[in-house]
Amino acid sequence: MVSLRDRKRARTRQALVEVAAELFERQGYDETTVAQIAAGAEIGTRTFFSYFPGKEHLVFPESDQRVHAALEAIDQRGPEDGPAEVLLRALRRVGDDSDDMSGRLAALRLRLIREVPAVQGLSLRMQLDAQRQIATHLAAAFPERLDEVRAAALTGAFVGAVTGALQVLLEREERRDDPAAVQRAVQEAVDAALAPWVSGAGPDRSDR
């Protein structure tokens, strides 16, 4: 059971993300200060840093959850599941549980990644760290199918397909107004990208 304190922290954290998104859109990322974001969420500036290391992290509030979903899907794999299937399942789970990849914040995130060096740098570091974690977990879970190189290649294809599809889909505002359609389109793109790996169709270590 979630404690009252944890629920309060979750509400404050969400308020910080929402206030930041509004300020970034209205007055610009560089013009928005941590003090303004904290005030909008009715907390002190010092307290802000107990929630986020810096304002650039507000653009990626659910990145840890996405990585956790992938690792959990790998750990909960069935006997007939292959490495691609568990990644596709993780993507569906994230899409069902959250609109973080297809809503207003997702579109803002992509724009800030293009325009703001601090956000771009954090995005690249987080993406590389996530790929490394997922690939390491995949290689350990499927030693007969994947070595470290192939696990990294599969994970790169998965993450690249999601990122590339979202960049195109969120360019136009009318698409952003239908998160469910965006999620379906991302799923279709990733299904196509990972098709060679599904149901054992992809290369395994025995081919080497």
C-alpha positions as CSV (number, residue, x, y, z in Angstrom):
1,M,0.0,0.0,0.0
2,V,1.3,3.4,-1.0
3,S,1.8,5.7,2.0
4,L,0.3,9.2,2.3
5,R,3.9,10.6,2.2
6,D,4.6,8.8,-1.1
7,R,1.3,9.9,-2.6
8,K,2.1,13.5,-1.7
9,R,5.6,13.3,-3.2
10,A,4.1,11.8,-6.4
11,R,1.6,14.7,-6.6
12,T,4.3,17.3,-6.1
13,R,6.6,15.6,-8.6
14,Q,3.8,15.6,-11.2
15,A,3.0,19.3,-10.4
16,L,6.6,20.2,-11.1
17,V,6.5,18.4,-14.5
18,E,3.3,20.1,-15.5
19,V,4.4,23.6,-14.3
20,A,7.7,23.2,-16.1
21,A,6.1,22.1,-19.4
22,E,3.8,25.1,-19.3
23,L,6.6,27.5,-18.6
24,F,8.9,26.0,-21.2
25,E,6.2,26.4,-23.8
26,R,5.1,29.8,-22.8
27,Q,8.3,31.7,-22.1
28,G,11.1,29.3,-23.3
29,Y,13.4,26.8,-21.7
30,D,16.4,29.1,-21.1
31,E,14.1,31.9,-19.7
32,T,12.5,29.5,-17.2
33,T,14.3,29.2,-13.8
34,V,14.2,26.5,-11.2
35,A,12.8,29.1,-8.8
36,Q,9.8,29.8,-11.1
37,I,9.1,26.1,-11.5
38,A,9.3,25.5,-7.7
39,A,7.1,28.4,-7.0
40,G,4.5,27.2,-9.4
41,A,4.4,23.9,-7.6
42,E,4.3,25.6,-4.3
43,I,7.5,24.3,-2.9
44,G,10.9,26.0,-2.2
45,T,13.8,26.1,-4.6
46,R,15.9,23.9,-2.3
47,T,13.1,21.3,-2.0
48,F,13.0,21.1,-5.8
49,F,16.4,19.4,-5.9
50,S,15.0,16.6,-3.7
51,Y,12.8,15.7,-6.7
52,F,15.0,16.5,-9.7
53,P,18.7,17.1,-10.2
54,G,18.1,20.0,-12.6
55,K,15.4,21.5,-14.8
56,E,16.5,19.5,-17.8
57,H,15.5,16.3,-16.0
58,L,11.9,17.5,-15.9
59,V,11.7,16.8,-19.6
60,F,12.2,13.1,-19.0
61,P,10.1,12.3,-15.9
62,E,9.3,8.7,-16.8
63,S,12.6,7.5,-18.4
64,D,13.4,5.2,-15.5
65,Q,9.9,3.6,-15.7
66,R,10.4,2.8,-19.3
67,V,13.7,1.1,-18.6
68,H,12.2,-0.8,-15.7
69,A,9.3,-2.0,-17.9
70,A,11.8,-3.4,-20.4
71,L,13.9,-5.2,-17.7
72,E,10.7,-6.5,-16.0
73,A,9.4,-7.9,-19.4
74,I,12.7,-9.7,-19.8
75,D,12.6,-11.1,-16.3
76,Q,8.9,-12.2,-16.8
77,R,9.5,-13.9,-20.2
78,G,7.8,-17.1,-21.0
79,P,9.5,-20.3,-22.2
80,E,8.4,-19.6,-25.8
81,D,9.4,-15.9,-25.8
82,G,12.3,-14.6,-27.8
83,P,14.3,-11.4,-27.1
84,A,12.3,-9.3,-29.6
85,E,9.0,-10.5,-28.2
86,V,9.8,-9.3,-24.7
87,L,10.9,-5.9,-26.0
88,L,7.6,-5.5,-27.9
89,R,5.7,-6.5,-24.8
90,A,7.5,-3.8,-22.8
91,L,6.6,-1.2,-25.4
92,R,2.9,-2.2,-25.3
93,R,2.9,-2.1,-21.5
94,V,4.4,1.4,-21.5
95,G,1.9,2.6,-24.0
96,D,-1.0,1.2,-22.0
97,D,0.2,2.7,-18.7
98,S,1.2,6.1,-19.8
99,D,1.0,8.8,-22.6
100,D,4.6,9.9,-21.9
101,M,5.7,8.9,-25.4
102,S,2.8,10.4,-27.2
103,G,1.3,13.4,-25.4
104,R,2.0,17.1,-25.0
105,L,5.2,16.5,-23.0
106,A,6.5,14.1,-25.6
107,A,6.2,16.7,-28.4
108,L,7.9,19.3,-26.2
109,R,10.7,16.9,-25.3
110,L,11.5,16.3,-29.0
111,R,11.6,20.0,-29.7
112,L,13.8,20.8,-26.7
113,I,16.2,17.9,-27.7
114,R,16.7,19.6,-31.0
115,E,17.0,23.1,-29.7
116,V,18.6,23.0,-26.2
117,P,22.1,21.5,-25.8
118,A,21.6,20.6,-22.1
119,V,18.5,18.7,-22.9
120,Q,20.1,17.0,-26.0
121,G,23.1,16.0,-23.9
122,L,21.0,14.5,-21.2
123,S,18.8,12.7,-23.7
124,L,21.9,11.1,-25.3
125,R,23.3,10.0,-22.0
126,M,20.0,8.5,-20.8
127,Q,19.5,6.7,-24.1
128,L,23.0,5.2,-24.1
129,D,22.6,4.1,-20.4
130,A,19.2,2.6,-21.1
131,Q,20.4,0.7,-24.2
132,R,23.4,-0.6,-22.2
133,Q,21.2,-1.8,-19.3
134,I,18.6,-3.5,-21.6
135,A,21.2,-5.1,-23.8
136,T,23.1,-6.5,-20.8
137,H,19.9,-7.9,-19.4
138,L,18.9,-9.4,-22.8
139,A,22.3,-11.1,-23.3
140,A,22.1,-12.6,-19.8
141,A,18.5,-13.8,-20.3
142,F,19.1,-15.3,-23.8
143,P,22.7,-16.6,-23.8
144,E,21.9,-19.2,-26.4
145,R,20.5,-16.6,-28.8
146,L,22.5,-13.4,-28.1
147,D,26.0,-12.4,-27.3
148,E,26.8,-8.9,-26.1
149,V,27.2,-7.5,-29.7
150,R,23.9,-9.0,-31.0
151,A,22.0,-7.9,-27.8
152,A,23.3,-4.4,-28.3
153,A,22.3,-4.5,-32.0
154,L,18.8,-5.7,-31.2
155,T,18.4,-3.1,-28.4
156,G,19.6,-0.3,-30.7
157,A,17.1,-1.3,-33.4
158,F,14.3,-1.3,-30.8
159,V,15.2,2.1,-29.3
160,G,16.0,3.6,-32.7
161,A,12.7,2.5,-34.1
162,V,10.8,4.1,-31.2
163,T,12.7,7.3,-31.4
164,G,12.6,7.6,-35.2
165,A,8.9,7.0,-35.4
166,L,8.1,9.5,-32.6
167,Q,10.2,12.2,-34.3
168,V,8.0,11.9,-37.4
169,L,4.6,11.3,-35.7
170,L,4.9,14.2,-33.2
171,E,5.9,16.8,-35.8
172,R,2.3,17.7,-36.6
173,E,0.0,18.9,-33.9
174,E,-3.1,17.1,-35.1
175,R,-1.3,13.8,-34.4
176,R,-0.3,14.8,-30.9
177,D,-4.0,15.3,-30.1
178,D,-4.6,11.5,-30.5
179,P,-2.1,9.7,-28.3
180,A,-3.7,6.4,-29.0
181,A,-3.1,6.7,-32.7
182,V,0.5,7.7,-32.1
183,Q,1.0,4.7,-29.9
184,R,-0.5,2.4,-32.5
185,A,1.8,3.9,-35.2
186,V,4.9,3.5,-33.0
187,Q,4.0,-0.1,-32.3
188,E,3.6,-0.8,-36.0
189,A,6.9,0.8,-36.8
190,V,8.7,-1.2,-34.1
191,D,7.0,-4.4,-35.2
192,A,8.4,-3.8,-38.7
193,A,11.9,-3.0,-37.4
194,L,12.1,-6.1,-35.2
195,A,10.3,-8.5,-37.6
196,P,13.6,-10.3,-38.5
197,W,14.1,-11.1,-34.8
198,V,10.5,-12.3,-34.0
199,S,9.8,-16.0,-33.3
200,G,13.4,-17.0,-33.8
201,A,13.7,-15.5,-37.3
202,G,16.7,-13.3,-36.3
203,P,20.3,-14.7,-36.3
204,D,21.5,-16.4,-33.2
205,R,24.9,-17.3,-31.8
206,S,24.9,-20.6,-33.6
207,D,25.2,-18.9,-36.9
208,R,28.6,-17.5,-36.1
